[in-house]
Amino acid sequence: MGGTGTLTVHTGRNEDRLIVEIRDTGAGIPPEVRPRIFEPFLTTKPVGEGTGLGLDISYRIVVNKHDGDIRVQSEPGDTRMIVLLPMRRG
C-alpha cells in the first residue's frame, strides 16, 4: 500500500466454513499478474525486496493441508484475499 491506506481483517462463518478476509486500499494487483499470484517465486517487488514465496506457501497450507480455499478479488483501492477453511475436516 506504499505506506498509506487501510488494512482491514474480517472474520466470519458461512455454513460449515470459517472465512477470513484481508482487505486493503492499495493500488491493487495488476490484471496480468492475478492468474499467477500463487506461483512460487513470483514477485512484483524489485530484486532483493521479496522472494515471492508468501502466497505459494499460504496456498499450500490452506488448500493442501487444510482442505480450504483462497480467493482473490482486486481492483485499485480494493484488494481482498479471502481464505475459506472447513470447520470440520472430512
Secondary structure, DSSP 8 states (H G I E B T S, - for coil): -TT-S-EEEEEEEETTEEEEEEEE-SS---TTTGGGTTSTT---S-TTS--S-HHHHHHIIIIIITS-EEEEEEETTEEEEEEEEESS--
